[in-house]
Amino acid sequence: MYQVPEIFGSMVFNDETMREKLPKDIYKSLRKTIESGNDLDIEVANVVANAMKEWAIQKGATHFTHWFQPMTGITAEKHDSFISPANEGSIIMDFSGKELIKGEPDASSFPSGGLRATFEARGYTAWDPTSYAFIKDNTLCIPTAFCSYGGEALDKKTPLLRSMECINTQALRILRLFGNTEVKRVTATAGLEQEYFLIDKKLHDQRLDLMLCGRTLFGAKSPKGQEMDDHYFGAIKPRISAFMRELDEELWKLGILAKTEHNEVAPAQHELAPIFTTVNSAVDQNQIIMETMKNVAGRHGLVCLLHEKPFASVNGSGKHNNWSLTTDTGMNLLEPGKSPRENAQFLLFFTAVIKAIDEYAELLRVTTATSGNDHRLGANEAPPAIISMFVGDDLEIILNAIENGIDYDGDGTVDERIQVGVHVLPPIPKDSTDRNRTSPFAFTGNKFEFRMLGSSQSAAGPNFVLNTIVAEELRQFADELESAEDFSSALDELIKRTIKEHKRIIFNGDGYSSEWEEEAERRGLPNLRNSVEALESFISEKNEKLFKRHNIFTEAELHSRSEIMLELYSKAINIEALTMVDMVKKDIIPALSNYTSKIAENIHTKKQVLDQLSCHAEYSLLEKLSEILEAIYTRITELEKEMHQAHKCKGALNTAKFYRDKVFSKMNEMRFFIDSAENLVEREAWPYPSYADLIFRI
């Protein structure tokens, strides 16, 4: 029986391994590169590469790959063996510093939004030494950034790394204003809670929609769903428990702190939560988690579904992004303090986040814009599409007191006027209020929980945007305070003004209510109900200036990402529509035709045997099914026409709008009739496993 401490991180070339395997001077040089972001000397890289190779071979690795995250949202890898030719037909196991630092995969076949043409194939991967190399399937995986021949970012990692630098720069400026000279680096951290479904592989393989689209395109509601609340935190079934045990073991080997796992609300739905780490590592590890979930599930005769809405009528899956800021001295900058100066510092960072979310709500919404996530947001099972911030009752009272210059003694009592950072505030309570599941962006004690992410998407986008927009507000704050004659007075005025101007984003109530939608409109908050609406705002002048100012994106990189996201939206719906057409034509229409023929034959047989026998029930059923069959046939013809028209659309935005308004609406119309038919047809005559089969037969 293995011991967890023995296997934890055993397949990772982590700091402990580097300290053991590298000469002291090389280790120190590499640590300096990791901490400062400076280029790595090629001589140092050669030593690191050789040590990494020897370690990997000892662990059974035969190949290496530059592991990167293109704009597909998943990871990519090209495997090369360590084998190099030697004298007289022999071989040596070789791996150079050059191969460690840079690779050259094809850049023309990944989404580029026009940055790369088919005939411009050259692209580069560059080692990210801040994310540890690891071994997977006997292959040494080296986390890398991915860029074009011209240096443009073609991946998810590059803008995230850029954003980490910009928030470090601006946060340090604020800390210096408070007299803190000890902190050398501020890092964004994240904890990513991952929801997912597990279903039986044999049943999964009987449905083309699940295999090609990751979700069911139709399916009548199960007699039982999640209404009894008996699955949430319920006893874990033995088969699922075995999966979770192996999943934990595989993740622990890769140094991933998988901490919590439980049944979620919907039947067959579960959640895994790791411990916080730096946001770059958290995003990398989440990609590994999703891949490992799928691989381990297969070994247990299961399939892991990461689509945001695999099944209608039960909750879909999200990914909760818990974001915070920490220093290299161990301080959490979103931890409410106990002294006046700590209070003031916390409140300044806190109000910077308030301002950022209010001013860039549309941009934050863009980061969750996918066709899959459109099924969740605003469906009273996930946060609404309206961005708002939950701070809890106590903090809201404190913010109101500060705005109005009145004292707060812990219960809202008003005594005298105060100034932030001068007079003593009482300890600001940490997490003293209930959680709000309906809030898209909630403060939960010393971090913010962004709940809008879809379960299948990369968390890089939301995090680089969070880093960038908060860095922008910290930049503005630092500019103002650095030039102030009286820091305390300027700080007091800045916090009060920020609260007053941006408190509209704060909402502690029920985000599912229609009253909130009306109230949000009165407040002037954006309500981007679907991905296409959100993506229209991505390349606004304000966002372009923001990204340029902080060196996150060039104009070309920003516009390319907009194109890619719109194209992926259209492609996803196109694949779903094609799959629906295929299933309807080849399976559903024949099944309904055969079943109606069977009923007609039964009626005819009964009439021959007993001329006086009434067949009202069979006639009624035959009539209903015939009408439904006709409706399905009509709509499949209409859907094919709309798809043909979609291919004639010009421009990514117009195409996406057409798929949303025309193609997707026809699919929904068709689904209504298909689901109605399923409820009328005997079980053996329906060509696919039912919802009850899929979500309860584990």
C-alpha positions in Angstrom: 0.0 0.0 0.0 1.5 3.3 -1.0 1.9 6.3 1.3 0.6 9.6 0.0 3.8 11.6 1.0 5.9 9.0 -1.0 4.0 9.4 -4.2 3.0 13.1 -4.0 4.9 15.0 -6.8 6.9 11.9 -7.7 6.3 12.5 -11.4 7.1 16.2 -11.3 10.5 17.9 -11.8 9.7 20.2 -8.9 11.8 22.5 -6.7 12.8 19.7 -4.4 13.9 17.5 -7.3 15.7 20.4 -8.9 17.6 21.1 -5.7 18.6 17.5 -5.5 19.5 16.9 -9.2 21.2 20.3 -10.1 24.5 21.7 -9.0 24.0 24.5 -6.5 25.1 27.3 -8.8 22.8 26.1 -11.6 19.9 25.7 -9.2 20.4 29.2 -7.9 20.6 30.6 -11.5 17.4 28.8 -12.5 15.6 30.0 -9.3 16.6 33.5 -10.2 15.2 33.1 -13.7 11.9 31.8 -12.3 11.6 34.6 -9.7 12.7 37.5 -11.8 11.5 36.4 -15.3 14.9 37.0 -16.9 16.1 34.9 -19.8 17.8 31.6 -19.0 21.5 31.3 -20.1 22.0 28.5 -22.6 24.8 26.9 -20.6 22.5 26.7 -17.6 19.7 25.4 -19.8 22.0 22.6 -21.0 22.7 21.4 -17.5 19.0 21.6 -16.5 18.0 19.7 -19.7 20.5 16.9 -19.0 19.3 16.6 -15.3 15.7 16.7 -16.4 16.3 14.0 -19.0 18.2 11.7 -16.6 15.4 12.1 -14.0 12.7 11.4 -16.6 14.4 8.3 -18.0 14.8 6.9 -14.5 11.0 7.3 -14.2 10.4 5.4 -17.4 10.1 8.2 -19.9 11.2 7.6 -23.5 9.9 10.8 -25.1 9.6 14.5 -24.4 7.1 17.1 -25.6 6.5 20.8 -25.4 3.1 20.9 -23.7 1.1 24.0 -24.7 -2.4 25.4 -24.7 -3.5 26.7 -28.1 -6.7 28.6 -28.6 -8.7 25.4 -29.0 -9.0 25.5 -25.2 -7.4 22.1 -24.7 -3.7 21.2 -24.6 -1.5 20.1 -27.4 1.7 18.1 -27.6 4.2 16.7 -30.2 6.3 13.8 -28.9 10.0 13.4 -29.7 12.1 10.5 -28.4 15.3 11.1 -26.5 17.0 8.8 -29.0 19.9 10.3 -31.0 22.2 8.3 -33.4 25.7 7.5 -32.3 28.6 5.6 -33.9 28.1 2.3 -35.8 24.4 2.3 -35.6 24.1 2.7 -31.8 22.1 5.3 -30.1 22.4 7.7 -27.1 19.6 9.3 -25.0 20.0 13.0 -25.6 18.2 16.2 -24.7 19.8 19.6 -25.1 19.1 23.0 -23.5 18.1 24.2 -26.9 15.4 21.5 -27.1 14.3 22.4 -23.6 14.0 26.1 -24.2 12.4 26.1 -27.7 10.3 23.9 -29.9 8.8 24.4 -33.4 5.3 22.9 -33.9 3.1 23.6 -36.9 1.3 26.9 -36.3 -1.0 26.9 -39.3 -3.4 24.3 -38.2 -4.4 25.8 -34.8 -6.9 28.6 -34.5 -5.1 31.9 -35.1 -7.8 34.4 -36.1 -5.9 35.4 -39.2 -2.5 35.7 -37.5 -1.3 32.6 -39.4 -2.1 31.5 -43.0 -2.0 27.9 -44.1 1.2 28.5 -46.0 2.8 30.2 -43.0 3.3 27.1 -40.8 6.2 28.2 -38.6 5.4 28.6 -34.9 7.4 28.3 -31.7 6.9 26.9 -28.2 9.0 28.5 -25.4 9.6 26.9 -22.0 7.8 28.3 -19.1 10.2 27.6 -16.1 7.6 28.9 -13.6 5.5 25.8 -14.3 7.1 22.5 -13.4 7.8 19.8 -16.0 6.0 16.5 -15.4 5.8 12.9 -16.7 2.6 11.7 -18.3 2.3 8.4 -20.2 6.1 7.9 -20.3 6.5 11.3 -21.8 8.3 14.3 -20.2 5.9 17.2 -20.6 7.5 20.6 -20.6 4.9 23.5 -20.1 5.5 26.1 -22.8 4.1 29.2 -24.3 3.1 29.1 -28.0 3.7 32.0 -30.4 3.8 32.7 -34.2 6.9 33.3 -36.3 6.3 37.0 -35.8 6.1 36.6 -32.0 2.3 37.0 -31.7 0.7 35.0 -28.9 -1.2 32.0 -30.2 -2.1 30.4 -26.9 -3.8 30.8 -23.5 -0.7 30.9 -21.4 1.1 33.9 -22.8 -1.4 36.6 -21.9 -1.8 35.0 -18.5 1.9 35.3 -17.9 1.9 38.9 -19.1 -1.0 39.7 -16.8 0.8 38.3 -13.8 3.7 40.6 -14.5 1.5 43.7 -14.8 -0.5 43.0 -11.5 2.8 42.4 -9.7 4.1 45.7 -10.9 1.1 47.7 -9.9 0.5 45.9 -6.6 4.1 46.6 -5.5 3.5 50.3 -6.2 0.6 50.3 -3.7 2.5 48.3 -1.1 5.4 50.8 -1.3 3.0 53.6 -0.5 2.1 51.8 2.7 5.8 51.6 3.6 6.2 47.9 2.8 9.7 47.4 1.3 10.0 43.7 2.3 7.6 42.3 -0.4 9.5 41.7 -3.7 6.7 40.0 -5.6 2.9 39.9 -5.6 1.2 36.8 -7.3 -2.3 36.1 -8.3 -3.5 32.8 -6.9 -6.4 30.6 -7.9 -8.3 27.6 -6.7 -10.4 26.0 -9.4 -13.4 23.8 -8.4 -14.2 21.4 -11.2 -17.7 20.0 -11.8 -18.3 17.0 -14.1 -20.6 14.1 -15.0 -19.8 10.4 -15.0 -21.9 8.0 -17.1 -21.6 4.4 -18.2 -19.4 4.1 -21.4 -21.6 1.5 -23.0 -24.6 3.8 -22.8 -22.5 6.8 -23.9 -21.3 5.0 -27.0 -24.9 4.4 -28.1 -25.4 8.2 -28.6 -23.7 10.0 -31.4 -24.5 13.4 -29.8 -22.6 12.5 -26.7 -19.6 11.2 -28.7 -19.4 14.1 -31.1 -20.8 17.1 -29.1 -20.3 16.2 -25.5 -24.0 16.8 -24.7 -27.4 15.3 -25.6 -29.1 17.2 -28.3 -32.5 15.7 -27.3 -33.9 13.6 -24.5 -37.2 13.5 -22.7 -37.1 14.4 -19.0 -36.5 11.6 -16.6 -39.4 10.8 -14.2 -36.9 11.6 -11.5 -34.3 14.3 -11.7 -32.7 16.3 -8.9 -35.9 17.5 -7.2 -35.4 15.3 -4.2 -31.9 16.8 -3.4 -30.8 13.3 -2.5 -27.7 13.2 -4.7 -26.0 16.4 -3.4 -23.3 15.4 -0.8 -24.9 11.9 -0.7 -23.1 8.6 -0.2 -20.7 8.1 -3.1 -21.4 4.9 -5.1 -18.7 2.2 -5.0 -17.9 2.5 -8.7 -17.6 6.3 -8.5 -15.6 6.0 -5.3 -13.1 3.7 -7.1 -12.8 6.2 -9.9 -12.2 9.0 -7.4 -9.5 7.0 -5.5 -7.5 6.4 -8.7 -8.0 10.0 -9.8 -6.6 11.3 -6.5 -3.6 9.0 -6.9 -2.8 10.0 -10.4 -3.2 13.7 -9.5 -1.1 13.4 -6.4 1.7 11.9 -8.4 1.6 15.0 -10.6 1.8 17.3 -7.6 -1.8 18.4 -7.8 -3.3 19.0 -4.4 -6.7 17.3 -5.1 -8.4 18.0 -1.7 -12.2 17.7 -1.9 -14.6 15.5 -3.9 -18.3 15.0 -3.5 -21.6 14.4 -5.3 -23.0 17.5 -6.8 -26.7 18.5 -7.2 -27.6 16.7 -10.4 -27.7 12.9 -10.6 -24.3 11.5 -12.0 -22.7 14.9 -11.3 -19.6 15.4 -9.1 -17.0 18.0 -8.1 -13.3 18.0 -7.4 -11.6 20.9 -5.6 -7.8 21.4 -5.4 -5.9 23.6 -3.0 -4.9 27.2 -4.0 -1.7 27.7 -6.0 -0.3 30.4 -8.3 -2.7 31.2 -11.0 -0.4 30.0 -13.8 0.1 26.6 -12.1 -3.6 26.4 -11.2 -4.6 26.8 -14.9 -2.0 24.3 -16.0 -3.1 21.8 -13.3 -6.8 22.3 -14.2 -6.0 21.3 -17.8 -4.2 18.2 -16.4 -7.2 17.5 -14.1 -9.7 17.5 -17.0 -7.5 15.2 -19.1 -6.8 12.8 -16.2 -10.5 12.6 -15.4 -11.3 11.4 -18.9 -8.5 8.9 -18.9 -9.2 7.5 -15.5 -13.0 7.3 -16.2 -12.2 5.1 -19.3 -10.4 2.6 -17.1 -13.5 2.2 -15.0 -15.9 1.7 -17.9 -17.1 5.3 -17.5 -17.1 8.5 -19.5 -16.4 11.9 -18.0 -18.5 14.6 -19.5 -17.2 18.2 -19.1 -19.8 19.9 -21.2 -21.6 22.7 -19.4 -25.0 21.1 -20.1 -24.9 17.5 -21.0 -28.5 16.9 -20.0 -31.5 19.2 -20.1 -33.8 19.5 -17.0 -30.9 18.9 -14.5 -28.1 21.3 -13.5 -25.2 21.8 -15.8 -21.5 22.0 -14.7 -19.3 25.0 -14.0 -15.8 25.8 -12.8 -15.6 28.1 -9.8 -12.6 30.3 -9.9 -11.4 31.4 -6.4 -9.0 34.4 -7.0 -6.8 36.3 -4.6 -3.5 38.2 -4.3 -0.6 37.0 -2.2 2.9 38.2 -1.5 6.2 36.4 -1.4 6.2 37.1 2.4 3.0 35.1 2.8 0.5 38.0 3.1 -2.9 37.7 1.5 -3.8 41.2 0.2 -7.5 40.4 0.4 -7.3 39.4 4.0 -9.2 41.9 6.2 -6.7 43.3 8.7 -6.8 44.0 12.4 -4.9 47.3 12.5 -5.8 50.7 11.0 -3.0 50.4 8.4 -3.9 46.9 7.5 -7.6 47.9 7.2 -6.7 50.8 4.9 -4.5 48.6 2.7 -7.2 45.9 2.5 -9.9 48.4 1.7 -7.7 50.0 -1.1 -7.2 46.6 -2.8 -10.8 45.7 -2.2 -12.2 48.9 -3.7 -9.8 48.4 -6.7 -11.6 45.1 -7.4 -15.0 46.8 -7.0 -14.0 49.4 -9.5 -12.5 46.9 -11.9 -15.6 44.7 -11.9 -17.9 47.6 -12.4 -15.9 49.2 -15.2 -15.0 46.0 -17.1 -18.1 43.9 -16.5 -18.6 43.3 -20.2 -15.0 42.1 -20.6 -15.3 39.7 -17.6 -18.5 38.3 -19.2 -16.6 37.7 -22.4 -14.3 35.3 -20.6 -17.2 33.0 -20.0 -18.7 33.2 -23.5 -19.0 29.8 -25.1 -21.9 28.0 -26.8 -21.9 25.4 -24.0 -22.0 28.0 -21.2 -25.0 29.7 -22.8 -27.1 26.8 -21.6 -26.2 27.5 -18.0 -26.0 31.2 -17.4 -29.2 32.8 -16.4 -31.0 29.4 -16.1 -31.5 29.6 -12.4 -28.9 26.9 -11.8 -25.8 29.1 -12.2 -25.1 32.8 -11.8 -27.1 35.1 -14.1 -25.5 36.6 -17.1 -25.5 40.0 -15.3 -22.2 40.7 -13.6 -22.6 41.8 -10.0 -20.5 41.5 -6.8 -21.6 40.0 -3.4 -19.7 41.4 -0.4 -22.0 40.3 2.5 -24.0 42.5 4.9 -21.1 43.4 7.2 -18.8 44.6 4.5 -21.6 46.5 2.8 -22.4 48.3 6.1 -18.6 49.2 6.4 -18.5 50.4 2.9 -21.6 52.6 3.4 -20.1 54.0 6.6 -16.8 54.9 4.9 -18.6 56.5 2.0 -20.6 58.7 4.3 -17.7 59.4 6.7 -19.4 57.8 9.8 -18.0 55.4 12.3 -18.7 51.7 12.3 -18.4 49.8 15.6 -19.4 46.3 14.4 -23.1 46.6 14.6 -23.8 49.6 12.4 -23.9 52.2 15.3 -22.9 55.7 14.2 -20.9 57.9 16.5 -18.3 60.1 14.8 -16.7 60.9 11.5 -13.7 58.8 10.6 -10.8 58.8 8.2 -9.6 55.5 6.7 -6.0 54.8 7.8 -5.9 57.4 10.5 -8.4 56.4 13.2 -8.8 52.9 14.4 -11.4 50.8 12.6 -12.7 47.7 14.3 -11.4 44.4 12.9 -13.2 43.8 9.6 -15.0 40.5 9.8 -13.8 37.6 7.6 -16.4 35.5 5.9 -19.1 36.4 8.5 -22.0 36.2 6.1 -23.7 33.4 4.2 -22.6 32.4 0.7 -24.6 33.6 -2.3 -24.8 30.9 -5.0 -26.6 33.3 -7.3 -23.8 35.9 -7.3 -21.4 35.7 -10.3 -18.6 37.3 -8.3 -18.6 36.9 -4.5 -16.2 37.9 -1.7 -15.7 34.8 0.5 -13.4 36.0 3.3 -10.0 36.5 1.7 -10.7 35.8 -2.0 -13.3 36.3 -4.7 -15.2 33.4 -6.2 -16.0 33.9 -9.9 -18.8 31.4 -10.6 -19.6 32.0 -14.2 -16.9 29.8 -15.9 -18.0 26.8 -17.9 -16.8 23.4 -16.8 -15.0 22.6 -20.0 -13.3 25.9 -20.7 -9.7 27.0 -19.9 -9.5 29.2 -16.8 -6.7 31.2 -18.4 -9.1 33.8 -19.9 -11.0 34.8 -16.8 -7.7 35.0 -14.8 -5.7 37.1 -17.2 -8.7 39.5 -17.4 -9.0 39.6 -13.6 -5.3 40.3 -13.3 -5.3 43.0 -15.9 -8.4 44.9 -14.9 -7.4 45.0 -11.2 -3.9 46.0 -12.2 -5.4 48.9 -14.2 -7.3 50.2 -11.2 -4.2 49.8 -9.0 -2.2 51.8 -11.5 -4.7 54.6 -11.4 -4.7 54.5 -7.6 -0.9 54.5 -7.4 -0.7 57.5 -9.9 -3.1 59.5 -7.7 -1.6 58.6 -4.3 2.1 58.9 -5.3 1.5 62.6 -6.3 -0.6 63.4 -3.2 0.8 65.9 -0.6 -1.0 64.1 2.3 -1.2 60.3 1.8 -3.7 59.6 4.5 -6.2 62.3 3.4 -5.8 61.3 -0.3 -6.3 57.7 0.6 -9.4 58.5 2.6 -10.9 60.5 -0.3 -9.9 57.9 -2.9 -11.6 55.0 -1.1 -14.7 57.1 -0.4 -15.0 58.3 -4.0 -14.5 54.8 -5.4 -17.2 53.3 -3.2 -19.6 56.1 -4.1 -19.0 55.9 -7.9 -19.0 52.1 -8.2 -21.3 50.7 -5.5 -23.9 50.0 -8.2 -22.0 46.7 -8.9 -22.6 45.4 -5.3 -25.7 43.3 -4.9 -26.3 40.8 -2.0 -29.7 39.6 -3.0 -31.2 36.9 -5.2 -29.6 37.1 -8.6 -32.2 34.7 -10.0 -35.1 37.0 -9.4 -36.8 39.0 -12.2 -36.7 42.0 -9.8 -32.9 41.9 -9.9 -32.9 42.0 -13.7 -35.1 45.1 -13.6 -33.0 46.7 -10.8 -29.7 45.9 -12.7 -31.2 47.7 -15.8 -32.0 50.7 -13.6 -28.4 50.7 -12.3 -27.1 50.6 -15.8 -25.4 47.2 -15.5 -24.9 45.2 -18.7 -27.0 42.1 -19.3 -25.3 40.1 -22.1 -27.6 37.1 -22.3 -25.6 35.0 -24.7 -22.1 34.6 -26.0 -22.6 36.5 -29.3 -23.8 39.6 -27.4 -20.9 39.4 -25.1 -18.3 38.9 -27.8 -19.5 42.0 -29.7 -18.0 44.0 -26.8 -14.6 42.3 -26.7 -12.8 44.5 -29.2 -14.2 47.8 -27.9 -11.9 50.8 -27.9 -11.8 50.7 -24.0 -10.6 47.1 -23.9 -8.1 47.6 -26.7 -6.5 50.5 -24.8 -6.5 48.4 -21.6 -4.7 45.5 -23.1 -2.2 47.6 -25.0 -1.3 49.7 -21.9 -0.4 46.6 -19.9 1.2 44.8 -22.9 -1.3 41.9 -22.7 -2.3 42.0 -26.4 -1.4 43.9 -29.5 -4.3 45.1 -31.6 -3.8 42.1 -34.0 -3.7 39.6 -31.1 -6.9 41.1 -29.6 -8.8 41.0 -32.8 -7.6 37.5 -33.6 -9.0 36.2 -30.3 -12.3 37.8 -31.0 -12.4 36.1 -34.4 -11.4 32.7 -32.9 -14.1 32.8 -30.2 -16.8 33.7 -32.6 -15.6 31.0 -35.0 -15.5 28.4 -32.3 -19.1 29.4 -31.3 -20.3 28.9 -34.8 -18.4 25.7 -35.4 -19.8 24.1 -32.2 -23.4 24.8 -33.2 -22.7 23.7 -36.8 -21.3 20.3 -35.5 -24.4 20.0 -33.2 -26.7 20.7 -36.1 -25.0 18.2 -38.4 -25.1 15.6 -35.7 -28.8 16.2 -35.1 -29.6 15.9 -38.8 -27.6 12.6 -38.9 -29.4 11.1 -35.9 -32.8 12.3 -37.0 -32.5 11.0 -40.5 -30.8 7.7 -39.8 -32.3 6.7 -36.5 -35.3 8.8 -35.2 -37.4 9.1 -38.4 -36.9 5.3 -39.2 -37.8 4.4 -35.6 -40.9 6.5 -35.6 -41.9 5.3 -39.1 -41.5 1.6 -38.0 -43.4 2.2 -34.8 -46.3 3.9 -36.5 -46.4 1.1 -39.0 -46.6 -1.4 -36.1 -49.5 0.5 -34.6 -51.3 0.6 -37.9 -50.8 -3.1 -38.4 -52.2 -3.7 -34.9 -55.2 -1.7 -35.7 -55.7 -3.5 -39.0 -55.3 -6.9 -37.3 -57.8 -6.1 -34.5 -60.3 -4.9 -37.1 -60.0 -8.2 -39.0 -60.4 -10.4 -35.9 -63.2 -8.4 -34.2 -65.0 -6.0 -36.5 -66.8 -4.3 -33.6 -63.6 -3.8 -31.5 -62.9 -0.1 -30.7 -59.4 1.1 -31.4 -59.7 4.7 -30.2 -56.5 4.6 -28.2 -54.4 3.2 -31.0 -56.0 5.7 -33.5 -55.2 8.6 -31.2 -51.6 7.5 -30.7 -51.1 6.8 -34.4 -52.5 10.3 -35.2 -50.2 12.0 -32.6 -47.1 10.2 -33.8 -47.9 10.8 -37.4 -48.3 14.5 -36.7 -45.0 14.6 -34.8 -43.2 12.6 -37.5 -44.4 15.1 -40.1 -43.3 18.1 -37.9 -39.9 16.5 -37.5 -39.5 15.9 -41.2 -40.5 19.5 -41.9 -38.1 21.0 -39.4 -35.2 18.8 -40.5 -35.7 20.2 -44.0 -35.8 23.7 -42.6 -32.7 23.2 -40.5 -30.7 22.0 -43.5 -31.8 25.1 -45.4 -30.7 27.4 -42.6 -27.3 25.6 -42.3 -26.8 26.1 -46.0 -27.5 29.8 -45.6 -25.1 30.0 -42.7 -22.2 29.0 -44.9 -23.0 32.0 -47.1 -22.6 34.5 -44.2 -19.7 37.0 -44.4 -17.7 37.8 -41.3 -17.3 35.9 -38.0 -19.8 38.1 -36.1 -22.6 37.8 -38.7 -22.0 34.1 -39.0 -22.3 33.6 -35.2 -25.4 35.7 -35.1 -27.0 33.6 -37.8 -26.2 30.4 -36.0 -27.6 31.8 -32.8 -30.8 33.2 -34.3 -31.6 30.8 -37.1 -29.8 27.4 -36.8 -30.0 27.0 -33.0 -33.6 28.1 -32.8 -34.5 25.4 -35.4 -32.6 22.8 -33.4 -34.7 23.8 -30.3 -37.9 23.5 -32.3 -36.9 20.1 -33.5 -36.0 18.9 -30.0 -39.5 19.7 -28.7 -41.0 17.3 -31.2 -38.4 14.6 -30.7 -38.7 14.7 -26.9 -42.5 14.5 -27.3 -42.1 11.5 -29.5 -39.9 9.7 -27.0 -42.6 10.0 -24.4 -45.1 8.2 -26.7 -42.9 5.4 -28.0 -42.3 2.1 -26.3 -38.8 1.7 -24.8 -37.6 -1.0 -27.1 -38.6 1.0 -30.2 -36.6 4.1 -29.2 -33.1 4.0 -30.7 -31.2 5.7 -27.8 -30.7 5.3 -24.0 -33.1 7.5 -22.1 -32.1 10.2 -19.6 -33.1 7.8 -16.8 -30.7 5.2 -18.2 -27.8 7.7 -18.6 -27.9 9.5 -15.3 -29.1 6.8 -12.9 -27.5 3.6 -14.3 -24.0 3.7 -12.8 
